Amino acid sequence: MKHEILYESPYEYGVFSSEDRKDGRFYDCNGQKLPSVTTILSATKEGDSLKKWRERVGEEEAERIRTEAATRGTYMHNILERQIKEGNIWDYKPENGEQKRAYKMACTIMDEGFPNISQIYGCEISLYYPDKYAGKSDVIGIHNGELCIMDFKQTNKPKRRQWVWDYFQQLSAYALAHNELYGTDIEKGVILMCSVDGLYQEFLLEGDEFKRAADAWLERVEKFSQCLPEENPTHIEEAPVSQTGHKLHQAPLEETPPPQDADL
């Protein structure tokens, strides 16, 4: 991978501590205890396909697959982040099977996806929307000339577009937070994904679809806030108006992915 990416940001990003509680992960953002984006997505997810899959394959096998996927994903993210920040990963020596697979997947993303990226503002950027939510964005940078939120994903099997609706809402959540904190106008997200068998997929979120994802995300923020116990110290106001400036509407129903592909 010979494509060079400028690693430089016009913004000074902060870092926030987090704690894992029984009701999810919460960030301490300037004194506000805010739920993470993934906590909100998990708590407001509809359907029980993942539960049915675990029952079908058995808890032990399900946990094995989940652990392998999480480990492989962590390895892949670390390799990609190192390449972005240091510009050279070629002294990386995989020590086990998962690291070897992660390395090949990372190289595929670098070969197929990185040529469209000219500049990276930062990796694992802490963001929050005051009084509402917080989280860490994989990558913020310039993709084909536009500032956007980018996310690296690994998957056991290739995904259909309708299966990444939660990922799209995740991208829109970080875009809204960045816009609120830094006065930007990000309305684009990109998922750079590679399957275990080496198939690269790139999902682009922009235009009206971005607005629908943002609307759907804000509805889930509001739904989550209504489920919080009264004694919860987190203060979450009613979700802001949509990107379209109209009353929030229910996002169109999306096809549910096969359980074995759900977030793995």
Helices and strands as residue ranges (DSSP letters): E 6-7, E 17-21, E 24-29, E 32-35, H 37-43, H 49-57, H 59-86, H 97-112, G 114-116, E 117-129, E 133-143, E 146-155, G 161-164, H 165-182, E 188-195, E 200-206, H 207-227, G 259-261
